[in-house]
């Protein structure tokens, strides 16, 4: 609904609008309040959706706000938030790059006893492709950690591999680094990851191995964050749940970086199609 705010109670995270001559309250969750309450005041135009939930606040029942579509001041004329414009900007970003590298890392995991721990990349999987296009090249490798001479039991269980097999197949970090450098120089791509953990792991690996960073923050697209922002998701969405939502079937998760990179591409392609078709994302929540 698109209405002018009648009044606001910032202490209660509620704003009121007049509907059919009556004052009706709408409350924000803490997550929404943190972002939007600073902009909500009398006379501000809001376009929003509700969840269907209500709760009693003081002596009144209030409706829970699901998400905002527009928040705009009319005097002066300032748009504070425009979901439609943000979605259009996302679509523009995802359509203007020629090549994408869908990349995923598996990292070491701490043992079951508490001790200082810093995760390291021990497996990389990547897929190079054009948006919604065929795979140009792909690859995967186990990567030798700098500090750990054996894998923790948790890591072995997660990757379903034993120490002997891992260390006999793993390549030195510099081999991975040079391969990434070649990909970057050849394709000048945008890197697509699911969540910030992979970006953090790669940045940490440069520092740990005393290598010049090949990438910077602006080289990455966090596809998880785009889903949360585009579809107004309250909680993080799992990559494989997103895949099932788009394609209607399970993709068997093997905790393999190359498979995860490929699934990231599939979800990326479906997300671009969803934006083009104006899908609201209810099926993937």
NORGIBEL-V721767 format. One record per pair of residues at least 24 apart in sequence whose C-alpha atoms are under 10 Angstrom apart, sorted by the first residue. I is the first residue (numbers start at 1). J is the second residue. Records with the same first field share a line. If there is no record, write none. Layout:
I = J ; J
This chain:
1 = 46 ; 47 ; 48 ; 49 ; 50 ; 68 ; 69
2 = 45 ; 46 ; 47 ; 48 ; 49 ; 68 ; 69 ; 70 ; 71
3 = 43 ; 44 ; 45 ; 46 ; 47 ; 48
4 = 41 ; 42 ; 43 ; 44 ; 45 ; 46 ; 47 ; 71 ; 72 ; 73 ; 74
5 = 40 ; 41 ; 42 ; 43 ; 44 ; 45 ; 46
6 = 41 ; 42 ; 43 ; 44 ; 45
7 = 40 ; 41 ; 42 ; 43 ; 44
8 = 37 ; 40 ; 41 ; 42
9 = 37 ; 40 ; 41
10 = 37 ; 38 ; 40 ; 41
11 = 37
12 = 57 ; 58
13 = 37 ; 40
14 = 40 ; 57 ; 62 ; 63 ; 64 ; 65
15 = 40 ; 41 ; 42 ; 62
16 = 41 ; 42 ; 62
17 = 42 ; 43 ; 46
24 = 60 ; 61 ; 62 ; 63
25 = 54 ; 57 ; 60 ; 61 ; 62 ; 63 ; 64 ; 65
26 = 50 ; 54 ; 55 ; 61 ; 62 ; 63 ; 64 ; 65 ; 66
27 = 54 ; 55 ; 57 ; 61 ; 62 ; 63 ; 64 ; 65 ; 66
28 = 62 ; 63 ; 64 ; 65 ; 66 ; 67
29 = 64 ; 65 ; 66 ; 67
31 = 234
32 = 65 ; 66 ; 67 ; 68 ; 234
36 = 68 ; 71 ; 80 ; 81
39 = 71 ; 72 ; 73 ; 79 ; 80 ; 81
40 = 71 ; 72 ; 73 ; 80
41 = 73
42 = 73
43 = 72 ; 73 ; 74 ; 75
44 = 71 ; 72 ; 73 ; 74 ; 75 ; 77 ; 78 ; 79
45 = 70 ; 71 ; 72 ; 73 ; 74 ; 79
46 = 70 ; 71 ; 72 ; 73 ; 81 ; 82
47 = 71 ; 72 ; 82 ; 83
66 = 232 ; 233 ; 234
67 = 231 ; 232 ; 233 ; 234
68 = 232
69 = 232
83 = 229 ; 230 ; 231 ; 232
84 = 230
86 = 229 ; 230
87 = 226 ; 229 ; 230 ; 231 ; 275 ; 278
88 = 230 ; 275 ; 276
90 = 226 ; 229 ; 230 ; 272 ; 275
91 = 271 ; 272 ; 273 ; 274 ; 275 ; 276
93 = 221
94 = 131 ; 190 ; 221 ; 268 ; 269 ; 271 ; 272
95 = 130 ; 131 ; 132 ; 272
96 = 131
97 = 130 ; 131 ; 188 ; 189 ; 190
98 = 129 ; 130 ; 131 ; 187 ; 188 ; 189 ; 190
99 = 128 ; 129 ; 130 ; 131 ; 133 ; 136 ; 187 ; 188 ; 189 ; 190 ; 191
100 = 127 ; 128 ; 129 ; 130 ; 131 ; 135 ; 136 ; 187 ; 188 ; 189 ; 190 ; 191 ; 192 ; 220 ; 221 ; 265
101 = 126 ; 127 ; 128 ; 129 ; 130 ; 131 ; 135 ; 136 ; 137 ; 138 ; 183 ; 184 ; 187 ; 188 ; 189 ; 190 ; 191 ; 192 ; 193 ; 220 ; 221 ; 261 ; 264 ; 265
102 = 126 ; 127 ; 128 ; 129 ; 138 ; 189 ; 190 ; 191 ; 192 ; 193 ; 194 ; 220 ; 221 ; 258 ; 260 ; 261 ; 262 ; 263 ; 264 ; 265 ; 266 ; 268
103 = 127 ; 128 ; 138 ; 139 ; 140 ; 191 ; 192 ; 193 ; 194 ; 198 ; 199 ; 257 ; 258 ; 259 ; 260 ; 261 ; 262 ; 264 ; 265
104 = 140 ; 192 ; 193 ; 194 ; 195 ; 197 ; 198 ; 199 ; 202 ; 256 ; 257 ; 258 ; 259 ; 260 ; 261 ; 262 ; 263 ; 264
105 = 140 ; 141 ; 142 ; 143 ; 193 ; 197 ; 198 ; 199 ; 201 ; 202 ; 255 ; 256 ; 257 ; 258 ; 260 ; 261
106 = 142 ; 143 ; 155 ; 158 ; 159 ; 197 ; 198 ; 201 ; 255 ; 256 ; 257 ; 258 ; 260
107 = 143 ; 145 ; 155 ; 158 ; 159 ; 197 ; 198 ; 201 ; 257
108 = 145 ; 148 ; 151 ; 152 ; 154 ; 155 ; 156 ; 158 ; 159
109 = 151 ; 152 ; 153 ; 154 ; 155 ; 156 ; 158
110 = 151 ; 152 ; 153 ; 154 ; 155
111 = 151 ; 152 ; 153 ; 154 ; 155
112 = 152 ; 153 ; 154
118 = 147 ; 201 ; 204 ; 208
119 = 145 ; 147 ; 148 ; 201 ; 204 ; 205
120 = 144 ; 145 ; 146 ; 147 ; 148 ; 201 ; 202 ; 204 ; 205 ; 208
121 = 145 ; 146 ; 173 ; 198 ; 201 ; 202 ; 204 ; 205
122 = 146 ; 151 ; 155 ; 159 ; 166 ; 170 ; 171 ; 172 ; 173 ; 257
123 = 159 ; 166 ; 170 ; 171 ; 176 ; 256 ; 257 ; 258
124 = 176 ; 256 ; 257 ; 258 ; 260 ; 261
125 = 256 ; 257 ; 258 ; 259 ; 260 ; 261 ; 262
126 = 180 ; 191 ; 192 ; 257 ; 258 ; 259 ; 260 ; 261 ; 262 ; 264 ; 265
127 = 191 ; 192 ; 258 ; 259 ; 260 ; 261 ; 262 ; 263 ; 264 ; 265
128 = 183 ; 187 ; 189 ; 190 ; 191 ; 261 ; 262 ; 265
129 = 187 ; 189 ; 265
130 = 189 ; 265 ; 269
131 = 265 ; 268 ; 269 ; 272
132 = 265 ; 266 ; 268 ; 269 ; 270 ; 271 ; 272 ; 273
133 = 265 ; 269
135 = 262 ; 265
137 = 183
138 = 258 ; 261 ; 262
139 = 179 ; 257 ; 258 ; 261
140 = 176 ; 256 ; 257 ; 258 ; 259 ; 261
141 = 169 ; 170 ; 171 ; 175 ; 176 ; 256 ; 257 ; 258
142 = 166 ; 167 ; 168 ; 169 ; 170 ; 171 ; 172 ; 173 ; 176 ; 257
143 = 167 ; 169 ; 170 ; 171 ; 172 ; 173 ; 174 ; 175 ; 176
144 = 168 ; 169 ; 170 ; 171 ; 172 ; 173 ; 174 ; 175 ; 176
145 = 170 ; 171 ; 172 ; 173 ; 205 ; 208 ; 209
146 = 172 ; 173 ; 205 ; 208 ; 209
147 = 208
158 = 254 ; 255 ; 256
159 = 254 ; 255 ; 256 ; 257
160 = 254 ; 255 ; 256
173 = 205 ; 206 ; 209
174 = 209 ; 211
177 = 202 ; 205 ; 206 ; 209 ; 211 ; 212 ; 213 ; 214
178 = 214
180 = 214 ; 215
181 = 213 ; 214 ; 215
184 = 214 ; 215
185 = 214
188 = 219
189 = 219 ; 220
190 = 215 ; 218 ; 219 ; 220 ; 221
191 = 215 ; 217 ; 218 ; 219 ; 220 ; 221 ; 222
192 = 219 ; 220 ; 221 ; 222 ; 223 ; 224 ; 261 ; 264 ; 265 ; 268
193 = 220 ; 221 ; 222 ; 223 ; 224 ; 225 ; 260 ; 261 ; 264 ; 265 ; 268
194 = 221 ; 222 ; 223 ; 224 ; 225 ; 226 ; 227 ; 237 ; 238 ; 239 ; 260 ; 261 ; 263 ; 264 ; 267 ; 268
195 = 221 ; 222 ; 223 ; 224 ; 225 ; 226 ; 236 ; 237 ; 238 ; 239
196 = 220 ; 221 ; 222 ; 223 ; 224 ; 225
197 = 222
198 = 222
223 = 264 ; 265 ; 267 ; 268 ; 271
224 = 264 ; 268
226 = 271
227 = 268 ; 271 ; 281 ; 284 ; 285
228 = 285
230 = 271 ; 275 ; 280 ; 281
231 = 279 ; 280 ; 281 ; 282 ; 284 ; 285
232 = 280 ; 281 ; 285
233 = 281 ; 282 ; 284 ; 285
234 = 285
235 = 285
236 = 285
237 = 284 ; 285
238 = 284 ; 285
239 = 263 ; 264 ; 267
240 = 264 ; 267
241 = 267 ; 284 ; 285
242 = 266 ; 267 ; 268 ; 270 ; 271 ; 281 ; 283 ; 284 ; 285
243 = 267 ; 268 ; 270 ; 271 ; 284
244 = 283 ; 284
245 = 270 ; 281 ; 282 ; 283 ; 284 ; 285
246 = 270 ; 271 ; 274 ; 281 ; 283 ; 284
247 = 284
248 = 283 ; 284
